[in-house]
């Protein structure tokens, strides 16, 4: 499904959009030009039966994103602007990619993790922030940002890659990843 402008997911009776989309197939929502995609009620869930889920906002934001469950399919979220998560993003055994081309990735519900076999998070701005870590549940994590990286992971990490491009000179970024058997923190004096 594609629209030129804002796509709004209304609150659903029963709080679920249960799609028959199976493995090898996908469900996509794309907002082009401006606006983006938003959920009225973040308790609303889009669920597939192993099919991939893709939400794309070219020229816009992904805001108040509700629960996404792919039952093993990949999940991809892309926005030119900010991405604000409000519920669990669950790829199961699938790959989850969240990319903000010109903004940040934040959450309004730190108890609702981004879960998947492999997580790829990239933002021109920050991923999480000092007031609200981005909760994750994975063994393989890539985090790339131009600002803060503040992540709380609930599994032991077997693979971790961190890239911080320090996009705002003079600003001290916070780099913190908590995970069982690992606490990673780096200091930044804002000079580069």
N, C-alpha and C positions, 0 to 999 in steps of 0.2 A: 504494500500500500504506500502511495506517495502523495504528498500534498505540497503546494507552494505556500508555506506559512505554518502557523501553529497547528499541531495535532494534540488534541486533548483526549486522554483516556478517562471517561466518566467513571464514577463509582458504580460498581456492578452488584446486582443482587447476587448473593452467594459469594461475592468477592473474588470470583475466579473467571478467567477467560481460558477455558480448557480446550486447546487445539489438538486435533488428531495428527498433527505434523510429526512424522517419524524420522528416524535416523536417515541421513542422506538428503533430507529436504530442509527447508528453512522458512521462517516467518520473519518478514522485514517491515519495519515502519521507517519511512524516510521523509523528513521535512526539509524542503529546499528553500533557498533564498533568505528567509528570515523566520523568526518565531522559535520553533523547536518542537519538543515533545514534552508534555507534562502529564502527570497523574493527578486527578482531583483527590482521590483517596489512595494513599500509599499502601493500604491493606489489599488493594486490588492486585491480583496475581495473573500474569500471563504465563501459561504452562504449556509445554509441548511434551510429546511422548518420545523424546530422543532427538527431535529436530532442533536445529540451531535457531537462535533468536538474535536479530540485529535491529538496533535502534540507532538512527543516524539523523543528526541535525546539522545540515550544511548551512552556515550563516546564523546559527542559533544555539540554543542551550538544551540540555536534557535536565529537567527539574522535577523534584519530588518523585523520583522514579520508584515505583512500587516493586512488589516482589516479582522476580523473573526466575522461573524454574524450567530447565531444559531436559532434565532426566538424562544427562550424559551428552547432550548436544553442545556445541560451542555457543558462547554468548559474546556478542560484540556491541559495545556502546561507543559511539563516536559523536563528538560535537565540536564545532569551531569555537564555541564559548564554554562556559562552566558546565560541569556535570555534578548534580546534587542527588545523592542516593538517599532513599527514605525507607528501604526495606531490603531484605535478603536478596542477593543476586547469586543463584545457585546453579552452576554448570555441572555439578556432580563430577563425573570422570572426564568432563570436557574442558576445553581451553576457554578461559575468560579474558577478554581484552577490553580495557576501558581507556579511551584516548581522548584527551581534551587538547585540541590544536592550539587554542589561544587563551585557555582559562585554567581553572583548578578542578580537582576531583575532591568533593567533600561529602560528608554524611550528616543527616539530621538525626540519625538513629545509630549511635555507636555500638549498640547491641546486635545490629543486623549485619552479618559479615558478607563479604564477597567471597564466594567459595568455588573452587574448581581444582582440577588436577594440576593446572598450570595457570598462573595469573600474570598478565602483562599490563602494567599500569603506567601510563605516560601522560604528562601534563606540562604545558608551557609554564603554568603557575605552580601551585602546591598540590600535594597529595596528602589529604588530612591536614590537621593543624594542631597547635599546642592545646587547644580547648577540646578537640574531638579527634582522636585517632581514627583512621580508617581501619575497621575491623576486617581481617581476612582469615580464611581457612584454607590453607594449601601447604604443599611440601616444596613447591617450586614457584619462586617469586622474582619478577623483574619490576623494578620501580625506577622511572626516569622522570626528573622534574627540573624546572627552572627555579623552584622555590622550596618550601618545606617538604619533607617526606616524614610523615608521622603515621606509623602503621603498627597495629597490634594483631599479631598472627597467633592462632590457637593450636597450630601443629608444629612439629619439629621440621625445620627447613633442611632439605637436602641440597637445594640449589638456591642461591641468592645473588642477584646482580643489582647494583645500585649505581645510577648515573645522576649527577646533579650538575647542571650547567650554570648555576648561579646567575640567573637572568637579570637580577636587579642589583647593580653595584651599590655598595654602601649599606645593603640590607643583610643582616646576619640570619641565615637560614637555619632551621631546626631539622636535624637528620636523626631520626629515632625509629628503630624497628625492634619491637619486643616479640619474642617467640620462645616456646619452651626450649631450654638449654642454650638460649642465645639472648643477649641484650646488646644491641648495637646502637651506639650513640657517637656522633662526631660533632666537633665544635666548628663554628664558622665565624670568623671575625668580620665578615662583610667587606673585606678589602679586595676581593677578586670576583 
